[in-house]
Amino acid sequence: MDTRCSWAGSEPIYTAYHDTEWGVPERDSRALWEKLILDGFQAGLSWITILKKRDNFRAAFAGFDPDVIARWSEPEVTRLLADPGIIRHRGKIEATITNARAWQRIEAREGFDRYLWSYVGGQPIVNRWTSTSQVPAATELSTRLSKDLRKEGFKFCGPTIVYAFMQAVGMVNDHLVTCPCHARVSAITSA
């Protein structure tokens, strides 16, 4: 019997995210950056908290346009700290501005999408977990990518955040093999 990954729970916004987004390979540079930023905001919180505020984040952060955000400074930080629709954490907000500038450098040099996907040889790693207890919180690869992102100037991108990001954007297929999404996402990755 096919069973959805247990972490998706029963809340409609969470199950929809699991069924339609999580693990699907994302190749758009801006969308990848947005997800990495949101995973950074999630640090210390549950993903459902971020998911419920995602539209507010998009409105507050100019649609996650890194070229716009890279020009921001203290007035925008102050505005965001007063916005109850997002996570109001000065360090994470300031890191988003810093990360936008780092994104610009990588995007100009080689493309943020190509940079990230090079870590998995351009194709997702397809795992075959049968239990959520088998799924790691971080891996040697997420640790390496985390270190490299920090060298590029990124903040709030530790190995655990990076692994969650890699799972979410389909660089790693960590849907359980009993989940109907495992085969569907695997088919996308092999195309």
GIJO-V442526 format. One record per run of one state. SS is the DSSP state (H for helix, E for strand, C for the rest). FROM is the first residue (numbers start at 1). TO is the last residue. If there is no record, write none. Layout:
ss/from/to
SS/FROM/TO
SS/FROM/TO
This chain:
ss/from/to
C/1/5
H/6/8
C/9/11
H/12/20
C/21/28
H/29/42
C/43/46
H/47/60
C/61/61
H/62/64
C/65/65
H/66/69
C/70/73
H/74/81
C/82/89
H/90/109
C/110/111
H/112/120
C/121/124
E/125/126
C/127/131
H/132/134
C/135/139
H/140/151
C/152/158
H/159/168
C/169/171
E/172/173
C/174/179
H/180/189
C/190/191
